[in-house]
Amino acid sequence: MAVIQQHVTDRYAAYNGDCLEVIPKLRDESVDLTVYSPPFQGLYQYSSSERDFSNCLTPGEFFEQYEFLVKELHRVTKPGRMSCVHCMDIPTGNTGLDSCVDFPGDIIRLHAKHGWAFAMRRHIWKEPLTVRNRTMTKALSHKALTQDSTKLTIAHADQLLFFRRSGENAVPVSHPNGLTDYAGETPLPADVMRYRGWTGSQLENRYSQSVWRRYASSIWDDVRIDRVLPFRPAKDEDDERHVHPLQLDVIERAVVLMSNPCETVLTPFMGVGSEVYGALINGRRGIGVELKESYYRQALKNLAAAEVGDRKEDQQVGMFDDAPGATEPAWEREDDPPSQPEPVSAADSG
């Protein structure tokens, strides 16, 4: 199977295929950062494909597949670099007498087994009524409170887990002018705006300091929940059960904090292109793999929009031609090329 369809430019590579077959073709230590949301086994189903992680019948089967991916991501990631995994606690049902599965804990233990150090996590706040209306969770209703509060649940926060690959990072991820953009909902104080892009002493950079205080919080309560890429056109009536792209604010924060401009960001579950899009509009390169064809088609539309509507375009003119330390992206392993159609290198793609 490997690659069914592909679209490769000098800034990104998008592959329609099974990530467990495509990622083994990527070169060792060729990726600077991975950002992704794995299918939540037992909670959502994304397609009817037997290759889809979300269709695993048991947690054991899910983690058997996922373990292979975690090992491969360790191989392709540069030493000392990061992987950001979006997840949440998983409720076992909707009866009011259910428990929760510590999905984040299972992910942490699996990564530790294969050379990843758990560095930190962020909790992403959810508005309870919005979650109640979207999921129709009985145990999240006010009615349940009035009847028996021992059967209540909460609007479980999303979590972003940060893992550091074993080894020493050779290229520091630096921000010499601090943080120059804020991906979030709450307006910054007016008196700090004049410090945006401050090139003087960073002790005086009140803009970056204000943004950093929000990013450094263990709870991100200022993420714009509805700031997501277009996804409704990607729905297939015959097998679609769930689609909800990861918020761009979450992706942008991970990309900006954990990678340098021109570096490569990988996502094994591309969906409609959110992680690659977030990489592109922040001056990085992206690689995305998506199994579901309708998602892949929508991702190509979204990534085309990112290239023509880059919100940091004025900062990126010539960026990929002569940036210090920038190299031509090498998407595939030379010793083990994918099956037909063969992906081309970015250098050959025109």
KEDODO-160905 format. One record per residue (C-alpha): residue number from 0; residue in one letter; x, y, z. Coordinates in steps of 0.05 Angstrom, whole numbers. Example, Ala and Ser with C-alpha at 12.3 -4.5 7.8 and 13.67 -1.06 7.14 Angstrom:
// residues 2
{0, A, {246, -90, 156}}
{1, S, {273, -21, 143}}
//
This chain:
// residues 350
{0, M, {0, 0, 0}}
{1, A, {50, 53, 25}}
{2, V, {32, 115, -16}}
{3, I, {-34, 117, -55}}
{4, Q, {-30, 190, -73}}
{5, Q, {19, 245, -58}}
{6, H, {31, 319, -66}}
{7, V, {103, 343, -54}}
{8, T, {129, 415, -58}}
{9, D, {191, 449, -32}}
{10, R, {153, 466, 32}}
{11, Y, {110, 405, 47}}
{12, A, {97, 332, 30}}
{13, A, {26, 304, 37}}
{14, Y, {16, 229, 30}}
{15, N, {-49, 190, 25}}
{16, G, {-31, 124, 57}}
{17, D, {-23, 84, 121}}
{18, C, {25, 119, 168}}
{19, L, {51, 51, 192}}
{20, E, {76, 38, 121}}
{21, V, {95, 109, 100}}
{22, I, {135, 133, 160}}
{23, P, {183, 73, 159}}
{24, K, {205, 101, 91}}
{25, L, {227, 167, 121}}
{26, R, {301, 176, 135}}
{27, D, {332, 168, 204}}
{28, E, {335, 232, 245}}
{29, S, {304, 275, 190}}
{30, V, {247, 306, 230}}
{31, D, {252, 364, 279}}
{32, L, {184, 359, 312}}
{33, T, {122, 316, 311}}
{34, V, {53, 342, 329}}
{35, Y, {-9, 298, 325}}
{36, S, {-73, 273, 356}}
{37, P, {-77, 196, 355}}
{38, P, {-146, 164, 345}}
{39, F, {-178, 156, 414}}
{40, Q, {-190, 82, 416}}
{41, G, {-260, 65, 439}}
{42, L, {-285, 137, 435}}
{43, Y, {-286, 159, 363}}
{44, Q, {-287, 123, 296}}
{45, Y, {-260, 160, 236}}
{46, S, {-272, 111, 179}}
{47, S, {-291, 39, 164}}
{48, S, {-221, 20, 142}}
{49, E, {-190, -39, 178}}
{50, R, {-125, -1, 177}}
{51, D, {-154, 56, 218}}
{52, F, {-127, 58, 289}}
{53, S, {-196, 78, 314}}
{54, N, {-225, 11, 291}}
{55, C, {-181, -31, 337}}
{56, L, {-226, -77, 377}}
{57, T, {-188, -74, 443}}
{58, P, {-140, -27, 478}}
{59, G, {-87, -81, 472}}
{60, E, {-95, -83, 396}}
{61, F, {-93, -7, 393}}
{62, F, {-29, -1, 433}}
{63, E, {4, -57, 394}}
{64, Q, {-4, -15, 331}}
{65, Y, {12, 50, 366}}
{66, E, {76, 22, 396}}
{67, F, {103, 9, 326}}
{68, L, {89, 82, 308}}
{69, V, {122, 109, 372}}
{70, K, {185, 70, 357}}
{71, E, {186, 96, 285}}
{72, L, {176, 168, 307}}
{73, H, {236, 160, 354}}
{74, R, {277, 136, 295}}
{75, V, {259, 193, 248}}
{76, T, {263, 248, 301}}
{77, K, {329, 284, 312}}
{78, P, {363, 272, 380}}
{79, G, {338, 316, 436}}
{80, R, {278, 340, 396}}
{81, M, {205, 339, 415}}
{82, S, {140, 302, 400}}
{83, C, {73, 334, 421}}
{84, V, {14, 286, 429}}
{85, H, {-57, 312, 437}}
{86, C, {-103, 266, 479}}
{87, M, {-152, 264, 537}}
{88, D, {-180, 218, 591}}
{89, I, {-230, 172, 558}}
{90, P, {-298, 158, 591}}
{91, T, {-321, 87, 585}}
{92, G, {-394, 104, 573}}
{93, N, {-451, 152, 584}}
{94, T, {-494, 120, 638}}
{95, G, {-471, 161, 698}}
{96, L, {-439, 99, 729}}
{97, D, {-378, 97, 684}}
{98, S, {-304, 105, 696}}
{99, C, {-248, 138, 657}}
{100, V, {-189, 107, 622}}
{101, D, {-123, 142, 635}}
{102, F, {-106, 146, 561}}
{103, P, {-53, 201, 572}}
{104, G, {-19, 158, 625}}
{105, D, {-17, 98, 578}}
{106, I, {14, 142, 524}}
{107, I, {67, 168, 573}}
{108, R, {86, 98, 595}}
{109, L, {91, 74, 522}}
{110, H, {136, 131, 503}}
{111, A, {181, 120, 563}}
{112, K, {190, 48, 540}}
{113, H, {220, 71, 474}}
{114, G, {268, 127, 491}}
{115, W, {222, 186, 500}}
{116, A, {226, 228, 564}}
{117, F, {159, 258, 587}}
{118, A, {176, 332, 592}}
{119, M, {111, 367, 609}}
{120, R, {37, 373, 593}}
{121, R, {-15, 427, 581}}
{122, H, {-89, 420, 598}}
{123, I, {-135, 453, 547}}
{124, W, {-199, 480, 580}}
{125, K, {-267, 462, 552}}
{126, E, {-332, 499, 565}}
{127, P, {-379, 448, 599}}
{128, L, {-444, 469, 566}}
{129, T, {-412, 466, 497}}
{130, V, {-386, 396, 511}}
{131, R, {-454, 375, 538}}
{132, N, {-491, 400, 476}}
{133, R, {-441, 368, 429}}
{134, T, {-435, 300, 462}}
{135, M, {-504, 296, 497}}
{136, T, {-468, 267, 558}}
{137, K, {-523, 255, 609}}
{138, A, {-475, 258, 668}}
{139, L, {-455, 329, 648}}
{140, S, {-525, 358, 653}}
{141, H, {-554, 401, 708}}
{142, K, {-611, 351, 714}}
{143, A, {-561, 297, 735}}
{144, L, {-536, 344, 789}}
{145, T, {-606, 353, 818}}
{146, Q, {-619, 277, 818}}
{147, D, {-554, 246, 842}}
{148, S, {-488, 282, 839}}
{149, T, {-449, 218, 851}}
{150, K, {-463, 202, 778}}
{151, L, {-435, 267, 751}}
{152, T, {-376, 276, 704}}
{153, I, {-338, 337, 679}}
{154, A, {-319, 368, 613}}
{155, H, {-253, 331, 608}}
{156, A, {-196, 376, 587}}
{157, D, {-156, 359, 526}}
{158, Q, {-83, 348, 541}}
{159, L, {-20, 363, 501}}
{160, L, {37, 318, 523}}
{161, F, {108, 339, 507}}
{162, F, {161, 284, 499}}
{163, R, {236, 294, 487}}
{164, R, {273, 243, 446}}
{165, S, {335, 212, 476}}
{166, G, {402, 243, 456}}
{167, E, {431, 313, 454}}
{168, N, {398, 369, 414}}
{169, A, {450, 396, 365}}
{170, V, {411, 458, 343}}
{171, P, {379, 499, 399}}
{172, V, {308, 523, 387}}
{173, S, {319, 597, 399}}
{174, H, {276, 659, 400}}
{175, P, {325, 717, 397}}
{176, N, {268, 768, 393}}
{177, G, {222, 730, 439}}
{178, L, {153, 708, 418}}
{179, T, {128, 753, 362}}
{180, D, {57, 727, 355}}
{181, Y, {2, 705, 402}}
{182, A, {-44, 647, 383}}
{183, G, {-101, 656, 431}}
{184, E, {-168, 687, 448}}
{185, T, {-155, 736, 505}}
{186, P, {-130, 805, 481}}
{187, L, {-62, 826, 505}}
{188, P, {-56, 890, 546}}
{189, A, {-53, 951, 500}}
{190, D, {10, 978, 533}}
{191, V, {52, 917, 513}}
{192, M, {36, 918, 439}}
{193, R, {91, 967, 421}}
{194, Y, {142, 915, 445}}
{195, R, {121, 864, 393}}
{196, G, {184, 842, 355}}
{197, W, {228, 880, 404}}
{198, T, {301, 875, 383}}
{199, G, {332, 907, 444}}
{200, S, {344, 874, 510}}
{201, Q, {295, 817, 520}}
{202, L, {289, 837, 593}}
{203, E, {248, 895, 566}}
{204, N, {205, 855, 518}}
{205, R, {138, 861, 553}}
{206, Y, {100, 833, 492}}
{207, S, {138, 767, 491}}
{208, Q, {136, 762, 567}}
{209, S, {61, 770, 566}}
{210, V, {52, 716, 514}}
{211, W, {101, 670, 549}}
{212, R, {64, 674, 615}}
{213, R, {2, 648, 579}}
{214, Y, {39, 594, 542}}
{215, A, {77, 572, 605}}
{216, S, {13, 561, 643}}
{217, S, {-5, 488, 657}}
{218, I, {-77, 504, 635}}
{219, W, {-90, 537, 568}}
{220, D, {-157, 571, 579}}
{221, D, {-149, 620, 521}}
{222, V, {-149, 572, 462}}
{223, R, {-199, 589, 408}}
{224, I, {-239, 525, 406}}
{225, D, {-271, 540, 339}}
{226, R, {-208, 563, 304}}
{227, V, {-201, 500, 262}}
{228, L, {-192, 485, 188}}
{229, P, {-251, 472, 142}}
{230, F, {-271, 399, 151}}
{231, R, {-344, 389, 132}}
{232, P, {-329, 377, 58}}
{233, A, {-286, 318, 80}}
{234, K, {-344, 279, 108}}
{235, D, {-364, 213, 75}}
{236, E, {-435, 193, 87}}
{237, D, {-422, 119, 82}}
{238, D, {-370, 113, 136}}
{239, E, {-359, 179, 172}}
{240, R, {-372, 178, 247}}
{241, H, {-329, 234, 275}}
{242, V, {-286, 291, 251}}
{243, H, {-262, 349, 294}}
{244, P, {-195, 380, 274}}
{245, L, {-145, 400, 327}}
{246, Q, {-148, 474, 343}}
{247, L, {-97, 516, 305}}
{248, D, {-79, 555, 368}}
{249, V, {-55, 490, 400}}
{250, I, {-15, 470, 339}}
{251, E, {16, 539, 330}}
{252, R, {39, 542, 402}}
{253, A, {73, 474, 396}}
{254, V, {105, 490, 330}}
{255, V, {132, 558, 351}}
{256, L, {156, 536, 419}}
{257, M, {189, 471, 397}}
{258, S, {219, 484, 327}}
{259, N, {259, 535, 289}}
{260, P, {238, 568, 223}}
{261, C, {251, 524, 162}}
{262, E, {252, 460, 204}}
{263, T, {209, 400, 189}}
{264, V, {145, 383, 227}}
{265, L, {113, 314, 218}}
{266, T, {43, 289, 233}}
{267, P, {25, 216, 223}}
{268, F, {-50, 231, 227}}
{269, M, {-57, 291, 181}}
{270, G, {-133, 292, 178}}
{271, V, {-153, 355, 139}}
{272, G, {-83, 383, 145}}
{273, S, {-83, 422, 210}}
{274, E, {-13, 407, 235}}
{275, V, {20, 416, 168}}
{276, Y, {-20, 481, 158}}
{277, G, {3, 506, 226}}
{278, A, {75, 491, 206}}
{279, L, {70, 527, 140}}
{280, I, {40, 591, 166}}
{281, N, {95, 595, 217}}
{282, G, {152, 587, 167}}
{283, R, {166, 513, 177}}
{284, R, {163, 454, 129}}
{285, G, {112, 399, 138}}
{286, I, {102, 325, 125}}
{287, G, {32, 295, 134}}
{288, V, {5, 224, 125}}
{289, E, {-69, 211, 121}}
{290, L, {-105, 144, 109}}
{291, K, {-174, 170, 92}}
{292, E, {-179, 196, 21}}
{293, S, {-233, 248, 33}}
{294, Y, {-192, 278, 90}}
{295, Y, {-130, 278, 45}}
{296, R, {-167, 315, -11}}
{297, Q, {-191, 368, 38}}
{298, A, {-121, 374, 67}}
{299, L, {-93, 391, -1}}
{300, K, {-144, 447, -8}}
{301, N, {-127, 474, 61}}
{302, L, {-52, 470, 49}}
{303, A, {-59, 506, -18}}
{304, A, {-95, 562, 20}}
{305, A, {-37, 564, 70}}
{306, E, {13, 576, 14}}
{307, V, {-25, 633, -18}}
{308, G, {-52, 665, 46}}
{309, D, {8, 658, 93}}
{310, R, {-4, 706, 150}}
{311, K, {72, 713, 159}}
{312, E, {87, 718, 85}}
{313, D, {127, 783, 93}}
{314, Q, {175, 747, 140}}
{315, Q, {185, 687, 95}}
{316, V, {208, 716, 28}}
{317, G, {270, 676, 11}}
{318, M, {268, 641, 78}}
{319, F, {276, 571, 49}}
{320, D, {331, 590, 0}}
{321, D, {387, 616, 45}}
{322, A, {367, 607, 117}}
{323, P, {426, 589, 162}}
{324, G, {428, 514, 172}}
{325, A, {370, 501, 125}}
{326, T, {376, 439, 82}}
{327, E, {336, 408, 27}}
{328, P, {281, 365, 58}}
{329, A, {293, 290, 50}}
{330, W, {226, 257, 55}}
{331, E, {245, 185, 40}}
{332, R, {296, 134, 60}}
{333, E, {343, 122, 1}}
{334, D, {353, 49, 19}}
{335, D, {280, 29, 21}}
{336, P, {236, 69, -28}}
{337, P, {160, 67, -22}}
{338, S, {118, 25, -68}}
{339, Q, {87, 56, -130}}
{340, P, {71, 111, -141}}
{341, E, {140, 130, -116}}
{342, P, {144, 195, -78}}
{343, V, {191, 245, -108}}
{344, S, {240, 286, -67}}
{345, A, {225, 359, -55}}
{346, A, {285, 376, -98}}
{347, D, {254, 340, -158}}
{348, S, {183, 364, -149}}
{349, G, {192, 432, -181}}
//
